[in-house]
């Protein structure tokens, strides 16, 4: 009877906990290390640095062209007739092509928009890495929480086994009671092994996000806990429309496409070339030449097709933005409902279901002690407590993972 009394007190006061490992790792430390080391972020930063060099290139004039040569009179040999014939000379010319006014500015604007889009990709990479780090962190915390649950319930089951063995020894219980308890212990061992495998897998995923070796040790995360979820879907959608990097990028690409249309229309204007040269005439006075050349944009079909191409690209950019916005809205709603539902369910398990299940188990143990019910009923109550405790932590990790995805989509931190 004393064993059951101690077991009843343990049930009423139980908060599953296991011995803490030697090391502990906080979410802030994991996020900080991932942001500093993750190669996806580094690659996005390098792409931005590359794109940032394009505006200067587009602003520059084409390289000048230098030509050198001679004119001869009487025969094709160099300097033939030089100083005697007015058509004989030797000299050079420098030619500089100058695009029509505004063309370079439009190309610079397009390149600047490309760089701005790549800057948004850095933010997107950061948010993606942080969200995945948090999900891996909470998934790892789940394995520790469930491991604690299994350890705690194994201790309870050990006590139940001892009681059933004692009752069997004095002829007050059937042998099958002992066998059922031993079977349940074996099931718990199998579950513990599966959780250990999951812990190693999830620790490896966390290491990968931090650019660590797969076998690098990872400490125990903070315990999973339930926090209030007091956000509205409309507020999250509004935050996403303002801050989501993908939407920001699509807006920039719409702007770029509008500029590209103007650039294509500008191709109807001619470009110019300025040339200047010096020619040595020998004994005769030197000759100088200056010239202005300009292109004739007569291929209107080609230019019309280029404008039509850019108009289609502009329409595609606008449609892409709408598609991204609607997809984001759908994903926001899905994860919002998931977070809100899991928060509500976790609260119900913590505050109502688990206390009731533990009281039911305590009552069944007392009834078993007096012979009012069989051992199978006690095991059923025990299994319910174990299932509800594990489900509680499943809802917690689902809640935290959904909130992490909401943060990625809205571009703003949420309390969790």
Secondary structure, 3 states (H helix, E strand, C coil): CHHHHHHHHHHHHCCCCCCCCCCECCHHHHHHHHHHHCHHHHHHHHHHHHHCCHHHHHHCCCCCEEEEEEECCCCCCCCCCCCCCCCCEEEEEEEEEECCCCHHHHHHHHHHHHHHHHHHHHHHHHHHHHHHHHHHHHHHHHHHHHHHHHHHHHHHHHHHHHHHHHHHHCCCCCHHHHHHHHHHHHHHHHHHHHHHHHHHHHHHHHHHHCCCCCCCCCCECCCCCCCCCCCCHHHHHHHHHHHCHHHHHHHHHHHHHHHHHHHHHHCCCCCEEEEEEEEECCCCCCEEEEEEEECCCCCHHHHHHHHHHHHHHHHHHHHHHHHHHHHHHHHHHHHHHHHHHHHHHHHHHHHHHHHHHHHHHHHHHHHHHHCCCCHHHHHHHHHHHHHHHHHHHHHHHHHHHHHHHHHHHHCCCCCC
